[in-house]
Amino acid sequence: MILASLDAPPPELETRTGWVIKPEGACRDDMCVPLAAPFDVRDLARRLGMPLVHDERHELWALGPQADAQTLTSVELPDIVLPDHTGRDFALRSLRGTKVFMIAWASW
């Protein structure tokens, strides 16, 4: 969701996430997560595990979907070694300083 303000619940929050803001906090089905008062999207994002990104140039925020798994905390690529087309190990760190376009695919 794209947001211009952090001090009010996004109007499409319930439609897009299933969470609704009530006096007792952010609620979905029978579960409620308490939120600090006054309302702040940063608190909502932190408590529900939703990524929140700020675009300073356009003064907008983007609130992502709830992450059920660990989310990225930096843009640094970990040290990854993958097999190349001949089966030999290839370290991605060897490409440091060059632009890389990576395609990942899985059969499932």
Contacts in CASP RR format, 6 or more apart in sequence:
PFRMAT RR
TARGET T0000
AUTHOR 0000-0000-0000
METHOD contacts of the structure
MODEL  1
MILASLDAPPPELETRTGWVIKPEGACRDDMCVPLAAPFDVRDLARRLGM
PLVHDERHELWALGPQADAQTLTSVELPDIVLPDHTGRDFALRSLRGTKV
FMIAWASW
1 10 0 8 1.000
1 12 0 8 1.000
1 13 0 8 1.000
1 16 0 8 1.000
1 62 0 8 1.000
1 63 0 8 1.000
1 64 0 8 1.000
2 60 0 8 1.000
2 61 0 8 1.000
2 62 0 8 1.000
3 10 0 8 1.000
3 41 0 8 1.000
3 60 0 8 1.000
3 61 0 8 1.000
3 62 0 8 1.000
3 63 0 8 1.000
4 59 0 8 1.000
4 60 0 8 1.000
4 61 0 8 1.000
6 40 0 8 1.000
6 41 0 8 1.000
6 42 0 8 1.000
6 61 0 8 1.000
7 38 0 8 1.000
7 39 0 8 1.000
7 40 0 8 1.000
7 41 0 8 1.000
8 39 0 8 1.000
9 21 0 8 1.000
9 39 0 8 1.000
9 41 0 8 1.000
9 44 0 8 1.000
10 41 0 8 1.000
10 63 0 8 1.000
13 19 0 8 1.000
13 20 0 8 1.000
13 21 0 8 1.000
14 20 0 8 1.000
16 65 0 8 1.000
17 28 0 8 1.000
17 50 0 8 1.000
17 65 0 8 1.000
17 66 0 8 1.000
18 28 0 8 1.000
19 26 0 8 1.000
19 27 0 8 1.000
19 28 0 8 1.000
19 48 0 8 1.000
19 66 0 8 1.000
20 26 0 8 1.000
20 27 0 8 1.000
20 28 0 8 1.000
21 27 0 8 1.000
21 35 0 8 1.000
21 39 0 8 1.000
21 44 0 8 1.000
22 32 0 8 1.000
24 32 0 8 1.000
24 34 0 8 1.000
25 32 0 8 1.000
25 33 0 8 1.000
25 34 0 8 1.000
25 35 0 8 1.000
26 32 0 8 1.000
26 33 0 8 1.000
26 35 0 8 1.000
26 44 0 8 1.000
26 47 0 8 1.000
26 48 0 8 1.000
27 33 0 8 1.000
33 47 0 8 1.000
33 48 0 8 1.000
34 47 0 8 1.000
35 43 0 8 1.000
35 44 0 8 1.000
35 47 0 8 1.000
36 43 0 8 1.000
41 52 0 8 1.000
41 61 0 8 1.000
41 63 0 8 1.000
42 52 0 8 1.000
44 50 0 8 1.000
44 63 0 8 1.000
45 51 0 8 1.000
45 52 0 8 1.000
45 63 0 8 1.000
45 64 0 8 1.000
48 66 0 8 1.000
49 66 0 8 1.000
49 67 0 8 1.000
49 71 0 8 1.000
50 63 0 8 1.000
50 64 0 8 1.000
50 65 0 8 1.000
50 66 0 8 1.000
50 67 0 8 1.000
51 63 0 8 1.000
51 64 0 8 1.000
51 67 0 8 1.000
51 71 0 8 1.000
52 61 0 8 1.000
52 62 0 8 1.000
52 63 0 8 1.000
52 64 0 8 1.000
53 61 0 8 1.000
53 62 0 8 1.000
53 64 0 8 1.000
54 60 0 8 1.000
54 61 0 8 1.000
55 61 0 8 1.000
55 62 0 8 1.000
77 92 0 8 1.000
79 91 0 8 1.000
79 92 0 8 1.000
79 93 0 8 1.000
80 91 0 8 1.000
80 92 0 8 1.000
80 93 0 8 1.000
81 89 0 8 1.000
81 90 0 8 1.000
81 91 0 8 1.000
81 92 0 8 1.000
82 89 0 8 1.000
82 90 0 8 1.000
82 92 0 8 1.000
83 89 0 8 1.000
83 90 0 8 1.000
84 90 0 8 1.000
92 100 0 8 1.000
END
